[in-house]
Amino acid sequence: MTHSDNMREGSRQTDLASGAAWMRGKIMPIGEASIPVNDWGLIHSDITYDVVPVWEGGFFRLRLYLGRFFRSMKTLHLDPGVSEDDVKAILHELVAATGLRRAYVAMVTSRGVNTVPGSRDPRDCRNHFFAWCVPYIHVIRPDIAKSGAVVHVAKTVSRIPEASVDPRVKNYHWGDFTKGLFEAKEAGAETVMLLDGDGNVTEGPGFNVFAVKNNRLVTPDAGVLEGISRQTVLEIGAEMGLETDVRVLPLEELLESDEVLITTSGGGVAPVTKVDDRVFSNGVPGEVTMSIQKRYFDWAMRPEHRTEITYDP
Ligand SMILES: *Cc1c(COP(=O)(O)O)cnc(C)c1O
């Protein structure tokens, strides 16, 4: 299904089918949703979010995404006064209103606006939950997910240390990724992967990284957002009888692996055919990667992983 099919399906409510938001109890076209200019989410990146995919009319592994979102809020001392069930109901209502069968659904909690004039105390802010949804976003373009991505290893920037910004909390501190993306585009690559201060692989802008060698999957244990797609691929790997290792992954080891793949809720599993000058499996997607990719989409259709959306008749 293409983007325009997605739009047609939702054409009953054309204004919402290209994107909608839930704010302060109301659903509105996404272009009408806004936050105040002095919201701490904007002026201090004091905000957390999560993104759950909707695939063929159902949320994929919704419970896991909600669990991560609520852990992130707890870590940041954010409490906008909504329960997991509230958020679940809001997301359901929001997606149903757009009519979208394939969607990128974001839930966000911002520190909000300070209610005491002049206060610099984060406890004086009114925390604010909102959500928005647009037609499915591919973090890696579909043609690239088929043919393989060229990934650049950032040279002028490393991943923000986890002692400074906890990468397990999904966040908007994207200065390192954005700098890396400019570097990657200049080098003619599709996207970028960042190393930590010791030269170990961490992650890229919105995706986790795996190395495949001798039927073993290796993915970094630290300095990364613990992706739900990453978890899914670890579970799929186990189901396929592959060994799985979550540990330090030095760049040299990644470059000596048989295959490299990346995982994201915006596209699932994508093969990487080139990292800097190193070409993997003769420049075509690796066999293990493509087998995992296929299984990922099988998993997305399994009833036990889905929360079906009830659309208005
Ligand atoms: C969202 C994200 C990922 C991927 O996580 P998924 O849950 O698989 O979508 C990886 N790294 C970063 C920095 C992210 O923001």
The ligand as a MOL file (V3000), in Angstrom:
LIG
                    3D

  0  0  0     0  0            999 V3000
M  V30 BEGIN CTAB
M  V30 COUNTS 15 15 0 0 0
M  V30 BEGIN ATOM
M  V30 1 C 13.2440 5.2600 18.6510 0
M  V30 2 C 14.7200 5.0720 18.6160 0
M  V30 3 C 15.3060 3.8380 18.2790 0
M  V30 4 C 14.4920 2.6510 17.7910 0
M  V30 5 O 13.6010 2.1920 18.7610 0
M  V30 6 P 12.2930 1.3660 18.3290 0
M  V30 7 O 11.5760 1.1630 19.6120 0
M  V30 8 O 12.7490 0.1100 17.7160 0
M  V30 9 O 11.5640 2.2330 17.3540 0
M  V30 10 C 16.6860 3.7230 18.3830 0
M  V30 11 N 17.4480 4.7640 18.7400 0
M  V30 12 C 16.9280 5.9800 19.0480 0
M  V30 13 C 17.8290 7.0860 19.4420 0
M  V30 14 C 15.5520 6.1720 18.9890 0
M  V30 15 O 15.0350 7.3680 19.2670 0
M  V30 END ATOM
M  V30 BEGIN BOND
M  V30 1 1 1 2
M  V30 2 1 2 3
M  V30 3 2 2 14
M  V30 4 1 3 4
M  V30 5 2 3 10
M  V30 6 1 4 5
M  V30 7 1 5 6
M  V30 8 2 6 7
M  V30 9 1 6 8
M  V30 10 1 6 9
M  V30 11 1 10 11
M  V30 12 2 11 12
M  V30 13 1 12 13
M  V30 14 1 12 14
M  V30 15 1 14 15
M  V30 END BOND
M  V30 END CTAB
M  END
